[in-house]
Amino acid sequence: MSSPLPASSRKDKMLSRPEIEALIADGKHIVIVDGKVLKCDAWIKYHPGGDKAIKHMVGRDATDEVTALHSAGARQRMNAFVIGRVQGRWVNFVPPIQGGNFRTQAELDALNSDTSCPETDVDDSSQSSTDASPIFEPAEGKHDARRRRPHTAHSSATSISSVELEDTEEKPKMSHLDAKTLEEINLDLAQYPPLKPEVQDEIVRKYRVLDKKIQDAGLYKCNYTSYLIEATRYAMFFSTFLFFLSKGWYGTSAFFLGCFWHQLVFTAHDAGHMGITHDFTIDTVIGIIIADFLGGLSLGWWKRSHNVHHIVTNSAEHDPDIQHLPFFAITHRFFNSISSTYYDRIIQFDDAAKFLVQYQHWLYYPILFLGRFNLYRLSWEYLLGGQAPRRGPAWWHRWFEIAGQITFWYWYGYRVVYCGIPGYWNRLAFILVSNMVTMPIHVQITLSHFAMSTADLGTHESFAQKMLRTTMDVDCPEWLDFFHGGLQFQAIHHLYPRIPRHNLRQAQRLVMDFCDDVGIPYGLYGFADGNRKVIGRLGDVARQASILAACQRSMAESGDLGLH
């Protein structure tokens, strides 16, 4: 019996595309980073950022995503999971969580031995990892199959291909919603650089050069003076809240407490991205103290959701940050009751959604006033459900957060609201005002994405292009940065999430030059224009929902079910 290969030899072993496909078909979580093949099965259940972020990278070259979201130390520790290497340019599979289909080793062996089909090539990715969810393969892709992808149990009702059936004599009848989806895809294909490998590879190369320029400019280094200024502002808001509370000015007190929470979110955001000390443990402690102890929101829940958002930005099926039925639908694709891979359930376009979405452009601001209450619910759902890590290096996060939640509801719910404010109506008003004042942060986050593209251009699109296509920045004078918290630079933040937000304005010029160089439109709108754009998008989808509802009523009244 031969002795097993030493670890160094196993890590240097060249793995073919069919071998990797077979591993994924066997349920393994295989990710490509810097040409190295990582098997993440032993780590995925301990990943502090949740398992979904890794699952969306299975079968893909995740080099840019991993680099953007992880420190150098974390990337170094990933070497423990290397099982081999790939040679040359890796062509992405569609991950299983997104509906990709993979052939087992037995199926691949059968294809290899099938001499009756000499043209069969097990290395041809067009034969595997088929596009079963709304992932749209453009004509410029390496494997231009010129065919409609098969519909499977994993797919959404809106699954179509961006390449029509050009080789068939008769095209199938396309639904109105599918035609609308195709129209949006073709619009993006016309506006953005081609998805040809050589074009996207050049974008990737220049994106990494830009990262080096940002590092050389020192923009990853934290400006602690800025945090000192912010801490002073936080202390001022909190002291003012206590002062007016003691004077019995409950509405005014609630307003300043809301301002305190609104500003705290920005620092918690930096801590969640390891943008303060760049040390995972220290920034986690800072983030939990701010988010849980002082704000009543779970940092762990936010990181689990936010990491997925950064990877599959604006994907109707996968991004939890745009899955807000029955209140909002930013794309007509929600009309077909999509299957959410984040929530592991069907998000129904039910009667409530059919009614509310018709008026969503009017309800946008009123609903966002109540957004913080939903975050409380999601935080407890995360901590008491099975989502938070129970083992591994982050096992203690859950318990620390639960302690933070108890502390928060003691000082805010019991000491301030119950003991400090007389009368039920005064208490209710205090709760509503203090939480509703934080509404601008909800507008800030949705503003950067709700009006941008939700089309999925497939696995050939580079990380940098996808982030810039689905995210916009908000222009404002520098003196107003404190109000937006630096998060008005969402497009830049999505490209480089670990840059401290105080440095994002300095990075803007470099990113603009990069966009001009590679030909990617840079979405930049004033605050008012950005709001108009979002309301316009919501209004467009609302009108589509109204037309759909009218058509359904007409068919129901006439008995015409559209089956002819």
Secondary structure, DSSP 8 states (H G I E B T S, - for coil): ------HHHHHH-B--HHHHHHHHHTT--EEEETTEEEE-HHHHTT-TT-HHHHHTTTTSB-HHHHHHHS-HHHHHHGGGGEEEE--S-------GGGT-----HHHHHHHHH-TT-TT--TT-GGGSS---SS----TTSSS---S-----TT--TT---SS---SSSS-----HHHHHHHHHHHHHHHHS----HHHHHHHHHHHHHHHHHHHHTTTTS--HHHHHHHHHHHHHHHHHHHHHHHTT-HHHHHHHHHHHHHHHHHHHHHHHTT-SSS-HHHHHHHHHIIIIIIT---HHHHHHHHHHHHHSTT-TTT-GGG-BTTTB-SSGGGGG--EETTTTEE----HHHHHHHTTHHHHHHHHHHTHHHHHHHHHHHHHHTT-S--SSTTHHHHHHHHHHHHHHIIIIIIIIIIHHS-SHHHHHHHHHHHHHTTHHHHHHHHHTTTTS------TTS-HHHHHHHH--EEE--GGGHHHHTTTT-HHHHHH-TTS-GGGHHHHHHHHHHHHHHHT----EEEHHHHHHHHHHHHHHHHHHHHHHHHHHHHHHHHT--S--
